[in-house]
Amino acid sequence: MMDIRTGQGIDFHRLVKGRLLRLGGVDIPSAKGCLAYSDGDVLIHAICDAFLGAAGLGDIGMHFPDTDEKYRLIDSMVLLKETVEMISEKGFRIINIDSTVCLEEPKISEYVMDMREELSSVCKINKELISVKATTSEKMGFTGRGEGIMALASVLISR
Ligand code: MG
């Protein structure tokens, strides 16, 4: 019998001046970037958590603790690659990924295709099966004030 699993992930980071804004493995010109122990790729962190949740493998903080020196400023693509390997070892294949990034600025729509390509190369699925959407919170709350960024991801996997 087919074992089909859904998983969801959510992540937040503070936005500060002088840090890089990297989303889905793509560097985006921005006055502010994510404050984080890693490179702060909030989108990849949400996707990793969605995969781990779907496979019943805990969460990103458990596998890649921010107390471990080896994860300082790490390229989050490395974390995604390791996560995909973990679920593959459990016999799962990825059916699709859907995601949303919520931030006030900059506009990220022109970078979405590059993000899908980057994610596709690590997840080893067609980019048609990977969705990255963007929204603002209409100037409300911490995302609306530009204090932070949020990403949500939902995945489907099967074995
Ligand atoms: Mg994070």
Boltz pocket constraint, residues with backbone or C-beta under 6 A from the ligand:
constraints:
  - pocket:
      binder: B
      contacts: [[A, 11], [A, 12], [A, 13], [A, 36], [A, 40], [A, 41], [A, 42], [A, 45]]
      max_distance: 6.0
